[in-house]
Amino acid sequence: MRPFTISDPFEAPLLNPSRAGRSSRLLVVLTGALLAVSSVGCASLNRTEEGGLIGAAAGAAAGAAIGNAAGSTTKGAILGAVLGGAAGAIIGRRMDNKAEEVARRLPGATVERVGEGILITFESGLLFGFDSSELSAPARQNLTALANSLSDIQDDAVLLVAGHTDSVGRDAYNQSLSERRTQAAVQFLLREGMSPSRMQSTGLGETEPLASNDTEDGQAKNRRVEVAIYASEAYRERVRARAGG
């Protein structure tokens, strides 16, 4: 079983060289803002409590910008929903527990805690055959386990499913393949009882590589499906009201 990890947005590499200069400047500004907010007592806090210190100075817009600068649509979506403060700590604790459960039930996936949400990454080979958008038998088992794991939080969460490919072949074909694979995963999750009003999807083709496409190992890492799980706006508002704003 792969243990789940906690991802620091500032450790994410700049994945798109064409925007490296702009992204570097953006990260410097946003890093300073977050460090200023979280500089008091962080050494003695766990990661959930540290997340609770990220307040209005960072905000959802800063979180989304960090994710976009790092070349990750899914991480950007999660960080864009960060509340911070006491409300963020409440959501973070709930996501801590859920991430541990998901990691136990999905031994073939990588589970990360990002901000106040969860990022699940499936290697494409675990879900699909070569150049195919038809879900494999292990894929169906994994997605069924995922749907069952999320049944108790789906009313309070948003799921963003994103498909990725390597850069082998034509850009347009890779984009289409990523979209077909994403839709196959989404449609299966819907059949397993996930709410359509809580699901979003996007095919990203070869635009957000995790590794170099110059090697077979790098290409394998880039062929993946990611599922971002973060608190819905309605749930964030309820938690914020309960935490006193």
N, C-alpha and C positions, 0 to 999 in steps of 0.2 A: 504494500500500500504506500502511495506517495503521500508524505505529510503535507499539510497545507502550509503556506508561507505568508509572511506579511511583506508587502512590497512598498518600498519607499519611492515616491514619485520622483525624487531628486536623483535616484540612482539609475533611472531609465536612460538608455543611450539615445542620442539623436540619430534616428534611423533614415532620415531623408537628407542626403548631403546637400541637395539644392536649396534647402532652407536652413542650413546649419547656423549661418551667421545670425539670422533673425531669431531663431530658436534659442541660441546661446544667450543673446541679450535678454530675451523674455524670461528665461529661466533664472538669470541673475537677479532680475527685479523681483520675481515672484518668490524666489528662495529667500531673499532678504525680508520680504513681508511676512512669510511664514515663520522664519526664525525669530523675528521680533515678537510675534505673538506667543510662540511656544518656548521662549528662552527660560522661563521660570520653573525650576524644579523638574525638568523633563528626565533627568538622569534617574530619578527614583520612581518613575511612573512606568506602568506597562503600556503596551502599544494602544490599547483601547483608550486609556486615560490620556495618552499623548494626543490621540485624535480629537478628544474632547476639548483640547486647548486651542484648536484651530478655529478661530472666531471670525467675526465680521471682516477683519482686516484682510483675510484671505478670500473667503466667500466662494460661492459656486462658480462665478466667472473665472476666478483665478485657477480653480481646480481644473476646469475644462481647458483653459489655456495651457496648463502644464501637460495635460494628457495629449493635446494636439501637438505641442512642441516636441513631445517624445515620440510622435508618430503612431499613437495608439488611440483609435476611436473609442474602443471599449473602456480603456482606463480614463479617457477624457470624460466619458459619460458618467462614470462612477464618481470621479472627483468633482464633476460639475454639480453633483447632488449633495455635496458635503454641507452639513449644517454647522458643525462645530459646537462648542459649548456643552452644556449639560444635555441638550437634546441629542447632539451628535454622539455623546458617550453612551446614551441609552440605545441608540440604533447600533452603534459599534459593538456593544455587548451582545445584542441579539445576533448580529452577523458573525461574531466570534463563534458562538455556539452552532450556528447553522453551517459555517465553513468546516468545522470539525466533523459534523455529521456527514456532509457531502463528501469530504475526503475519505471517510470510512466506506461510503457506499459506492464511490467511483474510483476504484484502485487504478484504473487506466488513465485517469485524467490528472492534470496539474491544477491544484486549487490554491489560489492566493487571496489573502485579505488585502484589499486596496482601499485606502480611505475609509469610508463607512459602508463599503460594499464588498462584493466577492467577484473574483474573476476566475472562471473555469476555462481551461484550454484543453481541447481534445486534438491529438494528432490526427490529421486527416486520414491516415492509414488505418486508424482505429475505427473510423466511421464509414469510409467509402473505399471501394476498389479503385484501381488506377483509372484515371480519366472518367470516373463514373460519379453520378449524383444519386445512385441508389444506395440506401442505407444497408449496411451489412448486419448480420445477426448480432454481433457484439455491440454495434451501434444502437440497435433497438433495445438491447438490455441496458446499456448505459443511460440512454435517454429516458427509459422507463424508470430507472432508479433515480434519475435527476428529478423527474416530475413528482415522484412519490416523496422525495426529500423536501421539495419546495411546496407541497400541498398546504402546509400550515402557515406559510408566509406569503403565498402568491397574491392574496388580496391587498397586501401592504407593500408589494415590491413590483419593480419593473424588470423584465428580462430583455436584454438586447443581445440578439444572436448575430454574430458576424463571421462570414466565411472569408478565407484567405487562400491564395495559391502561391506557387513559386513563379519564377519569371520565364520558365521554359514555354515556348510557344508564343502565339500572338496575344497582345494585350487584350483585345476585344474578346477573344475566346476565353482567356483566363477570367476576365470579368464575368462573363456569362456563366462559366462553370461555378465560380464562387457564389453567384446568385442562386443557381439551381440547387447547390448543396445546402445553402442557408435555408431555402424554402423547404427542402426535404426534411431538415431537422425541425423547423418550426411546425410544419404540418403534423409531424409525428407527435411533438409535444402537445399540440392542440388535441389530437386524438386521445392522448393520455390524460386529458382533463385540465390542461393549463388554460387560463382565461385569455381569450384573444385580445381583450382590452388591456392586458398587462404585458403584451409581447410586441417587440419591435425587431426588425431584421434589416441587415444590410450586407451586400456583397462587396468586398473591397479588392478583389482580384489580387494583383501583385504589388499593390501600392504601399503596404505596411509590413515589410519583411522584418523578421526577428534576427536573421542571420544572412550571411553572404549567399547569393544564389550561384556563386562560382563553384561550389562543391555539392556533392550529392547529400551530404549530411546537412548542410545549410538549407538546401531545397526542401528536405524532409521536414525541417523545423518550420519552414515558412508555410507549408501546406497544413492548415489547421482550421478548426472552428472554435471561436471564443464565445463564451456566454457571460455577459456582465449582469450582475444582480445588484440592484440598489433600491433604496427606499423610494416609493412613489411620492409625488408631491402631496397628495392628501394625507398619507401617513406621516410625512415630515411635519405637516402643519399640526396634526393631532399631537405628535410627540413634543413639538415646540410649545404648544399650549399647555400640555401637562407639565412640562419642565419650567414653566413660567416665562416663556418667551426667549 
